[in-house]
C-alpha cells in the first residue's frame, strides 16, 4: 500500500472517518522521492533506536522501520492511533505512544527501550535518532524541549516551516539571526537540509517546508559559567533588535546599567553594537562576565548588610 498516495489517504479518511485537524498542523507527504531523501539524510542503521514525533498515518515510520532496530512513534492525536495500528501492522519493531510530546519523558522512553532490547539479548542500541514532521505552531517549543532535556541522541531530523529553518541556520549580522539561532547552535550543528515545496503535501499548506538535520555537539562551542544567565542575555539582546546592547541588556532584569557597561568592557564587546552582530562565543563571554559581576554584587551586599545590622 502506497501510504503517500492521495488516493490511499482518502481511503483511510473514509474508512476511519478521519478529519484533518488544523489545530495539530496535519499535512501528509505525498511524494516518494522526498520521503526517500528524508530517510537517507537520517542515516538510520540496523542498531539505531528511532524516536519519531508526529508520525501521522505512518508514511515516514514505515520506511524508518525497514532500517532501524526499533521505532517509537509519539502521536498526540488519538484518532490516528487505530490508523497507525493498521498501517504499521507488518512491523514488529514499531511502538506507538499516544502522548503529547511536550509532556512526554522522552529520556524515560529511550531508557526503557534500551533495557528492553538488552532483556531479549539484543546488542546494545548504537545510537538514538530523533525524526519528525512538526506542527508549525509548536516547532520551536518541541525542538527546545528535546535539546534542553539533554536527550542522548546523535541527531534530530525535523520537518519544519522554511522560515524557522532559516532562523535556525542563520549567521550573525543577517536578518534571520536571532535568539533561536543562538540557542539551537549552542547545542547543535546543521548536518544537512532538504527543501520541501508545499505542493507535495495533502492537504496543501500555504507555505514551503524544510527538513533540517541537526547533529548534537559532543562539546558545547563555548564554556558557560551559568546557562540561565547565557540564555537570559541572548533573549534580552534580541528583545528589541533596534536597540544597542547598552540598552537592550537592561531587559535582563535586576542588572544595573553600570554592571552591564562593566561586563561589556570586560568581554571586549562594544556596547553600541546590536545583539544580531554577536557570535555565539561573544554571547558566552558576555554572559560569563555578567554572571561574575552579579555574584560579586551579591557578595558585596551580604558583606555590607553584615557590617551594618538593622537597628
Backbone as CSV, one residue per row, in Angstrom:
resi,resn,N_x,N_y,N_z,CA_x,CA_y,CA_z,C_x,C_y,C_z
1,UNK,0.845,-1.190,0.000,0.000,0.000,0.000,0.885,1.247,0.000
2,UNK,0.619,2.149,-0.929,1.380,3.392,-1.005,0.714,4.436,-0.100
3,UNK,1.208,4.526,1.137,0.602,5.425,2.115,0.679,6.882,1.685
4,UNK,1.664,7.179,0.849,1.863,8.566,0.434,0.929,8.984,-0.706
5,UNK,0.217,8.042,-1.293,-0.663,8.371,-2.419,-1.927,9.079,-1.916
6,UNK,-2.321,10.195,-2.521,-3.544,10.892,-2.105,-4.764,9.982,-2.096
7,UNK,-4.826,9.023,-3.053,-5.973,8.108,-3.098,-6.013,7.233,-1.845
8,UNK,-4.827,6.805,-1.380,-4.756,5.994,-0.161,-5.167,6.814,1.053
9,UNK,-4.714,8.049,1.107,-5.069,8.928,2.226,-6.586,9.124,2.266
10,UNK,-7.194,9.293,1.114,-8.651,9.459,1.059,-9.370,8.187,1.495
11,UNK,-8.830,7.022,1.115,-9.424,5.753,1.540,-9.373,5.619,3.063
12,UNK,-8.223,6.010,3.640,-8.073,5.947,5.098,-9.047,6.898,5.778
13,UNK,-9.213,8.072,5.209,-10.154,9.048,5.769,-11.567,8.468,5.798
14,UNK,-11.962,7.832,4.704,-13.310,7.282,4.617,-13.486,6.088,5.550
15,UNK,-12.473,5.215,5.588,-12.566,4.002,6.403,-12.690,4.320,7.883
16,UNK,-11.930,5.322,8.344,-11.881,5.619,9.779,-12.647,6.887,10.152
17,UNK,-13.240,7.538,9.164,-13.935,8.780,9.449,-12.998,9.852,9.957
18,UNK,-11.777,9.805,9.457,-10.744,10.727,9.952,-10.886,12.099,9.307
19,UNK,-10.697,13.135,10.116,-10.715,14.505,9.634,-9.412,15.191,10.034
20,UNK,-8.846,15.917,9.095,-7.605,16.630,9.390,-7.857,17.697,10.449
21,UNK,-6.951,17.754,11.412,-7.070,18.753,12.478,-6.104,19.898,12.196
22,UNK,-6.657,21.032,11.805,-5.804,22.191,11.547,-5.030,22.598,12.789
23,UNK,-5.647,22.397,13.953,-5.005,22.789,15.203,-3.749,21.963,15.481
24,UNK,-3.636,20.790,14.838,-2.465,19.927,15.025,-1.522,20.004,13.827
25,UNK,-1.830,20.867,12.876,-0.944,21.041,11.725,-0.750,19.779,10.911
26,UNK,-1.830,19.043,10.656,-1.719,17.745,9.973,-1.671,17.910,8.457
27,UNK,-0.501,17.673,7.890,-0.283,17.695,6.440,0.594,16.497,6.109
28,UNK,0.107,15.591,5.254,0.817,14.341,4.993,1.575,14.395,3.673
29,UNK,2.774,13.833,3.676,3.617,13.814,2.471,3.030,12.896,1.397
30,UNK,3.143,13.336,0.134,2.614,12.542,-0.974,3.659,12.296,-2.061
31,UNK,4.916,12.544,-1.749,5.970,12.414,-2.755,7.019,11.410,-2.280
32,UNK,7.150,10.272,-2.988,8.060,9.205,-2.573,9.522,9.645,-2.626
33,UNK,9.873,10.478,-3.591,11.263,10.933,-3.693,11.677,11.740,-2.467
34,UNK,10.778,12.603,-1.999,11.061,13.399,-0.798,11.172,12.489,0.416
35,UNK,10.289,11.513,0.495,10.328,10.552,1.609,11.665,9.818,1.636
36,UNK,12.113,9.376,0.472,13.398,8.676,0.379,14.554,9.589,0.769
37,UNK,14.486,10.848,0.357,15.531,11.807,0.714,15.608,11.989,2.223
38,UNK,14.452,12.062,2.865,14.414,12.238,4.316,15.039,11.042,5.017
39,UNK,14.661,9.842,4.584,15.221,8.631,5.189,16.731,8.563,4.971
40,UNK,17.180,8.942,3.798,18.616,8.913,3.511,19.388,9.887,4.392
41,UNK,18.848,11.091,4.570,19.554,12.090,5.363,19.586,11.708,6.848
42,UNK,18.594,10.924,7.275,18.570,10.460,8.671,19.701,9.476,8.964
43,UNK,20.119,8.738,7.922,21.223,7.777,8.052,20.956,6.771,9.174
44,UNK,19.821,6.095,9.068,19.400,5.127,10.088,20.066,3.776,9.845
45,UNK,20.632,3.207,10.912,21.287,1.911,10.819,20.529,0.830,11.571
46,UNK,20.906,-0.441,11.389,20.165,-1.567,11.983,20.246,-1.643,13.503
47,UNK,21.170,-0.922,14.119,21.273,-0.925,15.576,20.817,0.391,16.186
48,UNK,20.082,1.191,15.400,19.625,2.503,15.872,18.212,2.431,16.449
49,UNK,17.995,3.247,17.464,16.656,3.457,18.007,16.159,4.794,17.464
50,UNK,14.992,4.779,16.829,14.427,5.998,16.253,13.228,6.443,17.087
51,UNK,13.242,7.711,17.474,12.088,8.317,18.132,11.453,9.252,17.117
52,UNK,10.222,8.945,16.731,9.547,9.787,15.747,8.466,10.615,16.431
53,UNK,8.477,11.915,16.156,7.481,12.834,16.712,6.481,13.168,15.617
54,UNK,5.225,12.836,15.849,4.186,13.142,14.865,4.223,12.258,13.644
55,UNK,3.950,10.954,13.775,4.029,10.028,12.631,2.903,10.189,11.622
56,UNK,1.821,10.865,11.986,0.700,10.992,11.042,0.064,9.641,10.784
57,UNK,0.048,9.203,9.513,-0.509,7.882,9.187,0.608,6.847,9.010
58,UNK,1.866,7.258,9.267,2.963,6.302,9.256,3.808,6.265,7.997
59,UNK,3.744,7.307,7.177,4.477,7.318,5.910,5.991,7.192,6.139
60,UNK,6.530,8.050,7.006,7.959,8.003,7.320,8.254,6.828,8.249
61,UNK,7.326,6.541,9.133,7.505,5.456,10.101,7.817,4.129,9.423
62,UNK,7.057,3.810,8.390,7.251,2.548,7.662,8.668,2.443,7.100
63,UNK,9.127,3.520,6.487,10.458,3.492,5.871,11.554,3.429,6.926
64,UNK,11.360,4.119,8.041,12.348,4.082,9.125,12.408,2.690,9.744
65,UNK,11.242,2.038,9.862,11.177,0.707,10.474,11.931,-0.339,9.661
66,UNK,12.042,-0.115,8.356,12.772,-1.056,7.498,14.273,-1.014,7.758
67,UNK,14.743,0.066,8.386,16.173,0.238,8.586,16.604,0.189,10.051
68,UNK,15.719,0.542,10.974,16.085,0.706,12.378,15.899,-0.572,13.190
69,UNK,16.553,-0.607,14.351,16.294,-1.684,15.309,14.867,-1.556,15.833
70,UNK,14.511,-0.336,16.209,13.165,-0.099,16.734,12.775,1.351,16.463
71,UNK,11.490,1.565,16.222,10.943,2.907,16.055,9.856,3.108,17.095
72,UNK,9.968,4.187,17.853,8.915,4.547,18.800,8.302,5.856,18.308
73,UNK,7.033,5.796,17.920,6.344,6.949,17.338,5.437,7.583,18.385
74,UNK,5.621,8.877,18.609,4.832,9.606,19.602,3.798,10.456,18.864
75,UNK,2.532,10.123,19.054,1.446,10.798,18.333,0.409,11.323,19.328
76,UNK,0.095,12.613,19.224,-0.841,13.232,20.159,-2.303,12.960,19.802
77,UNK,-2.606,12.769,18.515,-3.985,12.634,18.060,-4.478,11.194,18.254
78,UNK,-5.398,11.010,19.197,-5.907,9.668,19.480,-6.647,9.076,18.280
79,UNK,-7.147,9.943,17.392,-7.875,9.454,16.218,-6.955,8.775,15.206
80,UNK,-5.645,9.044,15.311,-4.689,8.416,14.402,-4.169,7.072,14.918
81,UNK,-4.403,6.771,16.175,-3.854,5.537,16.754,-4.374,4.280,16.060
82,UNK,-5.698,4.098,15.874,-6.164,2.897,15.152,-5.660,2.846,13.713
83,UNK,-5.487,4.009,13.096,-4.962,4.042,11.727,-3.522,3.547,11.720
84,UNK,-2.724,4.027,12.664,-1.321,3.601,12.753,-1.210,2.117,13.079
85,UNK,-2.118,1.612,13.906,-2.100,0.181,14.215,-2.350,-0.642,12.962
86,UNK,-3.107,-0.087,12.045,-3.405,-0.753,10.777,-2.234,-0.614,9.800
87,UNK,-1.775,0.630,9.572,-0.747,0.867,8.553,0.622,0.318,8.961
88,UNK,0.841,0.124,10.261,2.141,-0.359,10.743,2.089,-1.813,11.214
89,UNK,0.982,-2.485,10.906,0.756,-3.838,11.425,1.858,-4.828,11.053
90,UNK,2.495,-4.647,9.899,3.502,-5.612,9.454,4.847,-5.445,10.158
91,UNK,4.998,-4.365,10.927,6.294,-4.100,11.559,6.251,-4.425,13.051
92,UNK,7.008,-5.444,13.436,7.054,-5.828,14.848,7.992,-4.943,15.655
93,UNK,8.758,-4.101,14.965,9.737,-3.253,15.652,9.264,-1.805,15.810
94,UNK,7.933,-1.606,15.737,7.370,-0.261,15.897,6.428,-0.235,17.094
95,UNK,6.591,0.789,17.933,5.670,1.027,19.046,5.097,2.427,18.892
96,UNK,3.796,2.554,19.112,3.135,3.856,19.019,2.724,4.299,20.415
97,UNK,3.094,5.523,20.769,2.772,6.088,22.075,1.825,7.263,21.862
98,UNK,0.635,7.184,22.441,-0.357,8.252,22.297,-0.170,9.281,23.414
99,UNK,0.726,10.233,23.164,1.032,11.252,24.159,1.350,12.579,23.486
100,UNK,1.271,13.645,24.271,1.723,14.964,23.854,3.226,15.012,24.100
101,UNK,4.007,15.183,23.048,5.464,15.115,23.192,5.990,16.161,24.165
102,UNK,5.296,17.301,24.270,5.750,18.346,25.189,5.582,17.939,26.652
103,UNK,4.765,16.906,26.891,4.558,16.420,28.259,5.135,15.016,28.442
104,UNK,5.937,14.580,27.489,6.454,13.213,27.492,7.883,13.154,28.009
105,UNK,8.162,12.164,28.830,9.527,11.920,29.304,10.251,11.098,28.235
106,UNK,10.840,11.797,27.279,11.497,11.103,26.166,12.696,10.303,26.665
107,UNK,13.422,10.857,27.623,14.559,10.119,28.191,14.102,8.795,28.802
108,UNK,12.964,8.840,29.479,12.425,7.621,30.081,12.044,6.589,29.039
109,UNK,11.446,7.042,27.938,11.073,6.144,26.846,12.318,5.494,26.241
110,UNK,13.375,6.289,26.068,14.615,5.776,25.476,15.260,4.739,26.387
111,UNK,15.326,5.041,27.684,15.951,4.098,28.627,15.173,2.792,28.700
112,UNK,13.840,2.897,28.676,13.015,1.689,28.711,13.247,0.841,27.467
113,UNK,13.356,1.499,26.319,13.581,0.780,25.058,14.951,0.105,25.054
114,UNK,15.968,0.795,25.523,17.312,0.210,25.583,17.332,-1.009,26.504
115,UNK,16.684,-0.897,27.656,16.639,-2.017,28.604,15.893,-3.205,28.008
116,UNK,14.799,-2.911,27.290,14.009,-3.987,26.681,14.821,-4.724,25.624
117,UNK,15.593,-3.981,24.842,16.425,-4.609,23.812,17.462,-5.542,24.439
118,UNK,18.039,-5.098,25.543,19.031,-5.945,26.222,18.374,-7.167,26.861
119,UNK,17.139,-6.991,27.340,16.454,-8.097,28.012,16.139,-9.247,27.062
120,UNK,16.036,-8.930,25.762,15.791,-10.005,24.784,17.098,-10.385,24.075
121,UNK,18.200,-10.026,24.759,19.556,-10.421,24.352,19.961,-9.872,22.983
122,UNK,19.492,-8.671,22.688,19.972,-7.966,21.500,21.220,-7.169,21.859
123,UNK,22.067,-6.864,20.894,23.211,-5.996,21.184,22.713,-4.629,21.650
124,UNK,23.534,-3.882,22.394,23.118,-2.550,22.844,22.756,-1.644,21.659
125,UNK,21.806,-0.754,21.875,21.451,0.227,20.856,22.670,1.084,20.563
126,UNK,22.981,1.253,19.288,24.172,2.008,18.901,23.970,3.509,19.077
127,UNK,22.854,4.013,18.585,22.588,5.447,18.719,21.091,5.710,18.653
128,UNK,20.713,6.885,19.138,19.317,7.323,19.113,19.191,8.443,18.098
129,UNK,18.198,8.336,17.224,17.965,9.361,16.222,16.511,9.812,16.301
130,UNK,16.340,11.109,16.382,15.004,11.688,16.505,14.583,12.251,15.151
131,UNK,13.381,11.902,14.731,12.860,12.407,13.464,11.446,12.914,13.700
132,UNK,10.947,13.732,12.785,9.576,14.192,12.963,9.137,15.219,11.943
133,UNK,7.827,15.289,11.775,7.176,16.310,10.953,6.339,17.128,11.925
134,UNK,6.855,18.300,12.324,6.264,19.031,13.434,5.201,20.034,12.995
135,UNK,4.147,20.172,13.808,3.187,21.266,13.554,3.935,22.595,13.631
136,UNK,3.688,23.471,12.684,4.463,24.716,12.611,4.360,25.549,13.888
137,UNK,3.173,25.548,14.494,2.959,26.463,15.612,3.699,26.058,16.891
138,UNK,4.170,24.814,16.975,4.919,24.410,18.172,6.289,23.816,17.823
139,UNK,6.791,24.148,16.644,8.097,23.631,16.238,9.185,24.022,17.222
140,UNK,9.259,25.311,17.545,10.319,25.791,18.430,10.230,25.186,19.828
141,UNK,9.063,25.166,20.483,8.989,24.537,21.810,9.417,23.064,21.811
142,UNK,9.063,22.321,20.758,9.441,20.907,20.704,10.949,20.760,20.540
143,UNK,11.533,21.530,19.631,12.978,21.450,19.425,13.713,21.809,20.708
144,UNK,13.295,22.885,21.368,13.992,23.317,22.583,13.789,22.320,23.721
145,UNK,12.626,21.669,23.780,12.426,20.644,24.808,13.410,19.502,24.609
146,UNK,13.533,19.042,23.373,14.449,17.938,23.075,15.882,18.319,23.449
147,UNK,16.275,19.544,23.134,17.643,19.973,23.412,17.868,20.205,24.907
148,UNK,16.938,20.862,25.555,17.118,21.207,26.962,16.965,20.011,27.892
149,UNK,16.250,18.982,27.441,16.099,17.776,28.264,17.367,16.924,28.287
150,UNK,18.347,17.312,27.484,19.616,16.584,27.487,19.497,15.160,26.977
151,UNK,18.665,14.955,25.968,18.479,13.614,25.412,19.747,13.183,24.683
152,UNK,20.199,11.994,24.980,21.439,11.500,24.380,21.164,10.947,22.979
153,UNK,20.826,11.849,22.074,20.577,11.473,20.691,21.763,11.910,19.839
154,UNK,21.963,11.211,18.749,23.036,11.582,17.834,22.599,12.723,16.928
155,UNK,21.325,12.686,16.526,20.840,13.710,15.603,19.342,13.909,15.756
156,UNK,18.888,15.073,15.253,17.474,15.411,15.201,17.188,15.835,13.767
157,UNK,16.315,15.111,13.083,15.971,15.439,11.701,14.492,15.786,11.667
158,UNK,14.215,17.074,11.462,12.866,17.585,11.650,12.372,18.350,10.435
159,UNK,11.122,18.061,10.052,10.438,18.864,9.037,9.810,20.063,9.735
160,UNK,10.077,21.253,9.211,9.567,22.470,9.841,9.282,23.532,8.786
161,UNK,8.640,24.588,9.214,8.405,25.729,8.352,9.755,26.257,7.854
162,UNK,9.842,26.559,6.566,11.102,27.018,5.986,11.651,28.230,6.730
163,UNK,10.774,29.114,7.134,11.189,30.327,7.841,11.907,29.991,9.150
164,UNK,11.412,28.976,9.859,12.046,28.574,11.114,13.418,27.951,10.845
165,UNK,13.492,27.128,9.805,14.775,26.521,9.440,15.804,27.595,9.090
166,UNK,15.361,28.631,8.362,16.262,29.723,8.012,16.777,30.429,9.255
167,UNK,15.921,30.578,10.253,16.335,31.226,11.505,17.325,30.359,12.275
168,UNK,17.091,29.066,12.269,17.992,28.162,12.994,19.383,28.171,12.375
169,UNK,19.462,28.208,11.053,20.751,28.134,10.356,21.463,29.482,10.271
170,UNK,20.780,30.568,10.594,21.281,31.916,10.323,22.602,32.226,11.026
171,UNK,23.385,33.067,10.382,24.672,33.526,10.904,24.540,34.961,11.409
172,UNK,25.470,35.406,12.257,25.415,36.781,12.772,25.349,37.816,11.662
173,UNK,24.700,38.927,11.970,24.569,40.073,11.059,23.710,39.781,9.837
174,UNK,22.812,38.795,9.952,21.834,38.543,8.894,20.436,38.767,9.469
175,UNK,19.462,38.982,8.585,18.111,39.319,9.055,17.447,38.181,9.824
176,UNK,17.829,36.934,9.546,17.195,35.784,10.199,17.851,35.411,11.527
177,UNK,19.009,35.975,11.803,19.756,35.624,13.018,19.051,36.188,14.247
178,UNK,18.826,35.307,15.229,18.137,35.743,16.435,18.379,34.795,17.592
179,UNK,17.543,34.924,18.611,17.709,34.112,19.821,17.607,32.615,19.519
180,UNK,16.697,32.237,18.590,16.558,30.820,18.234,17.835,30.303,17.577
181,UNK,18.454,31.109,16.732,19.704,30.719,16.065,20.758,30.376,17.106
182,UNK,20.949,31.278,18.068,21.983,31.094,19.087,21.660,29.889,19.969
183,UNK,20.396,29.769,20.363,20.004,28.683,21.261,20.249,27.317,20.632
184,UNK,19.805,27.128,19.393,19.970,25.828,18.737,21.437,25.564,18.423
185,UNK,22.150,26.591,17.967,23.559,26.412,17.601,24.452,26.176,18.822
186,UNK,23.961,26.489,20.007,24.702,26.154,21.223,24.739,24.626,21.408
187,UNK,23.660,23.960,20.978,23.549,22.514,21.167,23.921,21.702,19.921
188,UNK,23.746,22.292,18.735,23.813,21.501,17.500,24.579,22.198,16.382
189,UNK,24.893,21.408,15.371,25.365,21.959,14.109,24.489,21.386,13.000
190,UNK,24.253,22.178,11.967,23.437,21.717,10.851,24.231,20.728,10.003
191,UNK,23.650,19.545,9.789,24.353,18.477,9.060,23.680,18.143,7.735
192,UNK,22.705,18.945,7.341,22.033,18.698,6.067,20.639,19.290,6.056
193,UNK,20.112,19.554,4.873,18.757,20.095,4.771,18.137,19.699,3.432
194,UNK,16.814,19.646,3.412,16.060,19.329,2.208,14.922,20.334,2.090
195,UNK,14.818,20.999,0.957,13.699,21.904,0.715,12.485,21.097,0.265
196,UNK,11.346,21.358,0.892,10.128,20.594,0.598,9.016,21.569,0.199
197,UNK,8.645,21.602,-1.085,7.605,22.541,-1.531,6.232,22.149,-1.002
198,UNK,5.386,23.131,-0.855,4.043,22.896,-0.297,3.208,21.968,-1.174
199,UNK,3.575,21.849,-2.461,2.786,21.036,-3.394,2.851,19.538,-3.105
200,UNK,3.789,19.078,-2.271,3.928,17.636,-2.028,3.221,17.204,-0.740
201,UNK,2.311,18.033,-0.236,1.548,17.691,0.965,0.066,17.591,0.646
202,UNK,-0.613,16.777,1.450,-2.071,16.713,1.377,-2.612,16.722,2.810
203,UNK,-3.477,17.696,3.143,-3.832,18.859,2.339,-2.626,19.794,2.184
204,UNK,-2.694,20.645,1.178,-1.558,21.517,0.872,-1.518,22.705,1.841
205,UNK,-0.373,22.898,2.526,-0.234,24.069,3.399,-0.009,25.327,2.566
206,UNK,0.035,26.457,3.215,0.202,27.725,2.499,1.664,28.080,2.274
207,UNK,2.567,27.381,2.969,3.988,27.741,2.905,4.861,26.509,2.664
208,UNK,6.082,26.748,2.215,7.038,25.672,1.980,7.682,25.228,3.294
209,UNK,8.245,24.034,3.246,8.882,23.463,4.430,10.350,23.161,4.154
210,UNK,11.066,22.865,5.221,12.456,22.422,5.130,12.670,21.291,6.118
211,UNK,13.349,20.247,5.666,13.797,19.203,6.587,15.220,19.571,6.989
212,UNK,15.423,19.724,8.287,16.734,20.126,8.795,17.296,19.013,9.669
213,UNK,18.504,18.585,9.348,19.178,17.595,10.197,20.146,18.326,11.113
214,UNK,19.935,18.168,12.405,20.783,18.797,13.403,21.583,17.717,14.132
215,UNK,22.889,17.822,14.094,23.740,16.875,14.792,24.120,17.466,16.135
216,UNK,23.809,16.732,17.202,24.096,17.245,18.532,25.602,17.259,18.789
217,UNK,26.074,18.366,19.337,27.504,18.535,19.598,27.918,17.756,20.843
218,UNK,29.069,17.106,20.768,29.590,16.397,21.932,30.125,17.376,22.968
219,UNK,30.587,18.529,22.492,31.109,19.565,23.389,30.506,20.903,22.998
220,UNK,30.062,21.662,23.986,29.475,22.968,23.716,30.506,23.885,23.060
221,UNK,30.072,24.748,22.143,31.014,25.616,21.425,31.620,26.719,22.276
222,UNK,31.058,26.961,23.451,31.611,27.953,24.369,31.354,27.500,25.798
223,UNK,32.305,27.746,26.686,32.157,27.336,28.087,31.366,28.397,28.842
224,UNK,30.357,27.960,29.558,29.487,28.879,30.283,29.618,28.675,31.788
225,UNK,29.597,29.786,32.518,29.574,29.703,33.980,28.166,29.413,34.469
226,UNK,27.171,29.889,33.722,25.779,29.675,34.111,24.906,29.730,32.858
227,UNK,24.256,28.629,32.552,23.469,28.537,31.318,22.271,29.484,31.337
228,UNK,21.622,29.643,32.502,20.458,30.528,32.573,20.833,31.974,32.259
229,UNK,21.977,32.405,32.791,22.431,33.770,32.516,22.693,33.942,31.020
230,UNK,23.284,32.929,30.407,23.574,32.976,28.970,22.295,33.155,28.160
231,UNK,21.300,32.315,28.420,20.073,32.387,27.627,19.272,33.650,27.933
232,UNK,19.329,34.133,29.181,18.676,35.407,29.507,19.353,36.562,28.779
233,UNK,20.673,36.496,28.701,21.444,37.522,27.992,21.076,37.533,26.509
234,UNK,21.008,36.358,25.916,20.660,36.245,24.494,19.244,36.760,24.247
235,UNK,18.314,36.334,25.085,16.913,36.753,24.922,16.778,38.264,25.028
236,UNK,17.439,38.866,26.018,17.360,40.321,26.199,17.999,41.057,25.024
237,UNK,19.089,40.522,24.514,19.815,41.183,23.416,18.974,41.268,22.153
238,UNK,18.088,40.280,21.958,17.242,40.280,20.765,15.824,40.763,21.067
239,UNK,15.585,41.145,22.330,14.236,41.558,22.724,13.733,42.729,21.909
240,UNK,14.608,43.684,21.676,14.297,44.821,20.807,15.492,45.015,19.897
241,UNK,15.405,44.463,18.696,16.557,44.340,17.806,17.206,45.679,17.457
242,UNK,16.433,46.749,17.466,16.978,48.043,17.052,17.806,48.708,18.158
243,UNK,17.681,48.188,19.375,18.416,48.789,20.489,19.856,48.274,20.548
244,UNK,20.744,49.123,21.041,22.121,48.694,21.260,22.184,47.839,22.514
245,UNK,23.282,47.104,22.674,23.443,46.252,23.850,23.405,47.057,25.141
246,UNK,23.910,48.282,25.103,23.862,49.141,26.298,22.446,49.263,26.842
247,UNK,21.480,49.301,25.931,20.085,49.481,26.333,19.306,48.169,26.410
248,UNK,19.533,47.271,25.447,18.722,46.045,25.409,18.997,45.118,26.591
249,UNK,20.231,45.105,27.082,20.572,44.182,28.175,19.903,44.541,29.499
250,UNK,19.377,45.752,29.570,18.632,46.115,30.784,17.369,45.272,30.906
251,UNK,16.989,44.639,29.804,15.831,43.756,29.819,16.054,42.464,30.582
252,UNK,17.277,42.208,31.008,17.541,41.006,31.809,16.877,41.104,33.173
253,UNK,16.680,42.319,33.665,16.035,42.492,34.959,17.006,42.304,36.105
254,UNK,17.014,43.229,37.036,17.880,43.129,38.205,19.341,43.376,37.913
255,UNK,19.644,43.862,36.713,21.029,44.129,36.327,21.161,45.622,36.043
256,UNK,22.048,46.298,36.774,22.193,47.741,36.618,22.935,48.091,35.332
257,UNK,22.762,49.319,34.877,23.455,49.778,33.674,24.960,49.816,33.888
258,UNK,25.365,50.145,35.115,26.802,50.160,35.416,27.387,48.757,35.292
259,UNK,26.659,47.761,35.792,27.129,46.374,35.696,27.205,45.944,34.232
260,UNK,26.190,46.315,33.453,26.179,45.966,32.026,27.384,46.573,31.323
261,UNK,27.661,47.850,31.612,28.796,48.519,30.974,30.105,47.836,31.335
262,UNK,30.252,47.484,32.609,31.484,46.822,33.051,31.622,45.447,32.400
263,UNK,30.514,44.714,32.309,30.548,43.378,31.695,30.926,43.478,30.217
264,UNK,30.356,44.449,29.533,30.684,44.641,28.110,32.166,44.976,27.942
265,UNK,32.677,45.860,28.789,34.095,46.219,28.723,34.985,45.008,28.980
266,UNK,34.641,44.240,30.013,35.447,43.062,30.364,35.440,42.007,29.253
267,UNK,34.301,41.906,28.566,34.172,40.909,27.487,34.742,41.422,26.169
268,UNK,35.109,42.689,26.133,35.648,43.257,24.894,34.595,43.446,23.820
269,UNK,33.354,43.714,24.252,32.240,43.910,23.326,31.784,45.361,23.403
270,UNK,31.749,46.032,22.266,31.325,47.428,22.223,29.828,47.535,22.498
271,UNK,29.464,48.345,23.477,28.068,48.464,23.882,27.161,49.097,22.862
272,UNK,27.717,49.725,21.809,26.852,50.317,20.788,26.492,49.312,19.688
273,UNK,27.033,48.104,19.806,26.640,47.050,18.872,25.249,46.541,19.216
274,UNK,24.625,45.901,18.247,23.325,45.266,18.486,23.524,43.761,18.652
275,UNK,22.567,43.114,19.288,22.673,41.686,19.557,22.871,40.852,18.305
276,UNK,22.273,41.281,17.199,22.335,40.496,15.963,23.746,40.402,15.381
277,UNK,24.692,41.214,15.913,26.061,41.184,15.386,26.985,40.280,16.196
278,UNK,26.507,39.794,17.344,27.373,38.999,18.218,27.408,37.532,17.799
279,UNK,28.586,36.937,17.863,28.708,35.499,17.639,28.295,34.762,18.905
280,UNK,28.098,33.487,18.783,27.752,32.672,19.940,28.846,32.768,21.002
281,UNK,30.093,32.758,20.573,31.219,32.836,21.513,31.221,34.176,22.245
282,UNK,30.883,35.267,21.546,30.831,36.578,22.197,29.705,36.630,23.218
283,UNK,28.559,36.031,22.877,27.467,35.948,23.851,27.925,35.182,25.097
284,UNK,28.710,34.114,24.885,29.207,33.333,26.012,30.118,34.145,26.913
285,UNK,31.049,34.883,26.326,31.967,35.708,27.121,31.208,36.788,27.879
286,UNK,30.240,37.416,27.205,29.464,38.478,27.831,28.629,37.935,28.991
287,UNK,27.973,36.820,28.780,27.147,36.215,29.833,28.004,35.813,31.024
288,UNK,29.184,35.287,30.779,30.077,34.901,31.877,30.489,36.113,32.703
289,UNK,30.759,37.240,32.039,31.136,38.460,32.760,29.959,38.979,33.581
290,UNK,28.756,38.929,33.013,27.569,39.365,33.760,27.368,38.491,34.989
291,UNK,27.526,37.184,34.810,27.333,36.253,35.929,28.352,36.516,37.045
292,UNK,29.610,36.740,36.667,30.654,37.005,37.663,30.380,38.303,38.423
293,UNK,30.011,39.334,37.688,29.762,40.626,38.330,28.505,40.588,39.206
294,UNK,27.507,39.855,38.794,26.309,39.707,39.623,26.646,38.992,40.926
295,UNK,27.519,37.975,40.830,27.958,37.268,42.027,28.719,38.178,42.970
296,UNK,29.610,38.999,42.403,30.378,39.937,43.227,29.455,40.954,43.891
297,UNK,28.438,41.406,43.152,27.490,42.375,43.705,26.704,41.767,44.857
298,UNK,26.301,40.516,44.701,25.556,39.846,45.777,26.420,39.681,47.015
299,UNK,27.669,39.281,46.790,28.576,39.108,47.937,28.840,40.444,48.621
300,UNK,28.974,41.504,47.817,29.192,42.831,48.390,28.022,43.280,49.237
301,UNK,26.809,42.991,48.772,25.618,43.359,49.536,25.540,42.591,50.841
302,UNK,25.929,41.303,50.799,25.903,40.495,52.020,26.893,41.017,53.052
303,UNK,28.085,41.399,52.583,29.101,41.934,53.486,28.624,43.243,54.097
304,UNK,28.037,44.097,53.244,27.545,45.402,53.712,26.462,45.216,54.769
305,UNK,25.570,44.267,54.525,24.483,44.021,55.466,25.019,43.498,56.786
306,UNK,26.032,42.608,56.693,26.601,42.032,57.912,27.300,43.108,58.738
307,UNK,27.952,44.068,58.091,28.695,45.110,58.818,27.773,46.181,59.353
308,UNK,26.587,46.282,58.768,25.664,47.305,59.211,24.299,46.667,59.552
309,UNK,24.227,45.936,60.656,22.981,45.263,61.010,21.848,46.263,61.250
310,UNK,20.613,45.843,60.996,19.483,46.753,61.183,19.352,47.194,62.640
311,UNK,18.946,48.431,62.859,18.796,48.967,64.215,17.571,48.352,64.880
